[in-house]
Amino acid sequence: MSGDDSDELRGYWDKLSADGTVSVPIEKQMWGDVFGMCTDRFGITWMVNISEQQASAGSLLMAATTSRLFPVGDAGHPTD
């Protein structure tokens, strides 16, 4: 399951993981979403992904502007 309604998806997670086995705890992942994986009491494996809210146009513009002000080289270090 995937979506951006955190309360709804966490509710599903709580019910599916109860009396089941959690293989990946539901928590924020390196790609920015909240993700978890469990097997319910009937043996069905579930993956739950809660997407971050869409970024506003202003924050996207800020990110683009910042990357132009502070360019990064191939090794991940700021260039001169």
N, C-alpha and C positions, 0 to 999 in steps of 0.2 A: 504494500500500500504506500502511496505517496501523495503528498499534498502540503498545504501551508496552514491548515487549521490544527494548531498544536494541541489544543484541548481535546478535540475529537479523536485525533490519532493517538494521543497518549491514553485516552480512555480505551480504545481498541487494544493497545499494547498491554495495558494492565489486565484486561480480561483474557487475552490470548496467552500471556506469559504466566498467569496464575495456574498453578498445578502443572506447569510445563517446564521446559528447560531453556534457559537463556544462553545462547552461544555468543552473542555480541550485545553487551549492555546498551540500552538506549542512551546515547550521549552525543555531544557535539563532535563531529568528525573533522578531519583536516580539510575537507572540501567545503566546509561551512554549514552543512546541514546536520540535523540531529538524526541519527540512524541507529537501529537496533535489529537484531535477528533472534528469533526464538522458535522453538518447536512446541506446539500446543499439546494438551493432554491426549489428543487423538493421533499424534504423530505427524501433523501437518506443519511444515516449516513456513514461517512468515518473516518477511522483511518489511520494516516500517521506516520510511524516510520522510522527515518533516523538513520541508524547504524553508529557507529564510525568506522573509518578505522581499518583494522586488525592491531594488534600490531606486531611490528617487533620481530624477534627471540631474538635480543639483549635486548629489554625491558622486554620480558618474562623471560629471564635468570636473569636479574637484580631483577625482582620481586621475583623470586624463591630464589635467593641468600639472599635478604633482609629478607624474611620470616624465613630463617634458622638462620640468625644472630640475629634477634629480635623475638623469638617465643612469641606467645600470648597465655595466659591461657584461661580457660573456660569463665571467666568473661570479657574477652577482654582487660585484663591488661597484660603488659609484665611479663614473668616469670623470676625467678632468675636463 
